[in-house]
Structure formats: C-alpha cells, structure tokens
Amino acid sequence: MNKKVIPLLLEYYMNDEKEVKGILNSAGLIIEENSWPLKISGKND
C-alpha cells in the first residue's frame, strides 16, 4: 500500500496531499504525520 497505491494516488491527484489524505482517512486509515511521501501507520477500528 505504501509503496504502490499511495504513489499512484499522489500521481493521479497531481501531488495534492490534502486530497489523498482525505481519501485515505475516509477509508479508515491512519496517516503518519509529517511524512513525505505519505505513509499509512495503521487503521481505525
């Protein structure tokens, strides 16, 4: 997910970090703070 899906999402949304974070958060995923490229650190239950 961190090495394939997130880079594709960033490419599709032209590196719009807010948009991609919104998508990942709505999927119930926790994003590491201050990381570039974005990394998933866990999942909300």
C-alpha positions as CSV (number, residue, x, y, z in Angstrom):
1,M,0.0,0.0,0.0
2,N,2.7,2.5,1.0
3,K,5.0,1.7,-2.0
4,K,2.4,1.2,-4.8
5,V,-1.1,2.5,-4.1
6,I,-0.2,5.8,-2.4
7,P,2.3,6.9,-5.1
8,L,-0.3,6.2,-7.7
9,L,-2.9,8.2,-5.8
10,L,-0.4,11.1,-5.5
11,E,0.3,10.9,-9.2
12,Y,-3.4,10.8,-10.2
13,Y,-4.2,13.8,-7.9
14,M,-1.0,15.7,-9.0
15,N,0.6,15.5,-5.6
16,D,-2.4,17.1,-3.8
17,E,-1.6,15.9,-0.3
18,K,-4.8,17.1,1.2
19,E,-7.0,15.2,-1.3
20,V,-5.1,11.9,-0.9
21,K,-5.1,12.2,2.9
22,G,-8.9,12.8,2.7
23,I,-9.3,9.6,0.6
24,L,-7.2,7.5,2.9
25,N,-8.8,8.9,6.1
26,S,-12.3,8.2,4.7
27,A,-11.1,4.6,4.1
28,G,-10.4,4.4,7.8
29,L,-6.6,4.5,7.5
30,I,-4.2,6.5,9.8
31,I,-1.5,8.5,8.1
32,E,1.9,9.2,9.7
33,E,2.3,12.9,10.5
34,N,5.0,14.9,8.7
35,S,5.9,12.1,6.2
36,W,6.6,12.5,2.6
37,P,5.6,10.6,0.6
38,L,2.6,9.7,2.7
39,K,2.7,6.5,4.8
40,I,0.0,4.5,6.4
41,S,0.7,3.8,10.1
42,G,-2.4,1.9,11.0
43,K,-6.2,1.5,10.6
44,N,-9.1,3.0,12.6
45,D,-11.4,0.4,14.1
